[in-house]
Amino acid sequence: GNGSETRARIETAAARLKDAGLTVSTLFVHGDPAREILKQAQRLESDLIALTTHSRSGERRRLLGSVAEEIVRRADGVLLLRTA
């Protein structure tokens, strides 16, 4: 999907988590994905970073895989969720 569609999906998921009583922060930034995720998680003193991985082939799968791999190596609390 496009950027606004992706943003809407993230905001909807965040609202559901907030309704469940969790503290949730969303932030949309540009740059190296792994570096930005780790930087913001540290800034926010996050307890958990939740990532989705896609069962797709090609360059996109390698990119998402490398981002998740970097975060898993460098962060303390990571939850990986597989999506179709």
Disulfide bonds with the S-S distance in Angstrom:
none
